[in-house]
């Protein structure tokens, strides 16, 4: 399947890091708030979608 094929690879050097540039420390309190909000949103969407699905299934089964 790959007969007479070639892969071209180009070597690229990594850029030199800036020595005086410091990364700000991670704010774990803010990270925890964002993660908690995201997980709560996912759970709420899942429960809402499951409730809507049950209502639709019940409505369809009640009509037939």
N, C-alpha and C positions, 0 to 999 in steps of 0.2 A: 504494500500500500504506500509506503514512504520511500520507494526506490527512487534513486537519483534526486533526492531532496537535500537541501542544506539549510542549516540554521545560521543566521548571521547574528553574532554577538558583539556588542560594542561595550568596551570597558569604560566606565565613568568613575572619576575620582570623587570621593565624598568631599563636600565643602568643609573648609577648616572651621572648627567651632570658635565662636567669639569667647575669649577667656574671661572677660570682665562682666559678661552677661549672666546674671543670676536669675534662676527661676523663682517666682513667688511661691511660698509654701502653700500646700493644698489646704483649703478650708474644709475640714471634715464635717463641721456642723452644717454648712451649706450643702455639701454633697449628700449628707444624710437626709436633709429636707427634700432635696430633689428626688432622691431614690424613693423615699416614702411616698411622695406625691405621685410619682410615676406608677408605683405598684398599686396604690389605692385607685388610681384611674383605670388601670388594667382590670382590676377586680370588679370595679363598678360597671365597666363596659361589658365584661363577661357575664355578670349577673343580669344586667339589663337585656342583653341579647338572648340569654337563655329564657328569661321571662317572656319576651316577645315571641320567641319560637314556640314556647308552650301555649301561649294564647292563640297563635295562628293554627297550630296543630289541633287544639281543642275546637276552635271555630270551624275548621274544615271538617273534622270528624262529627261535629254536632249537626252540620247541614246534611250529611249523607246518612 
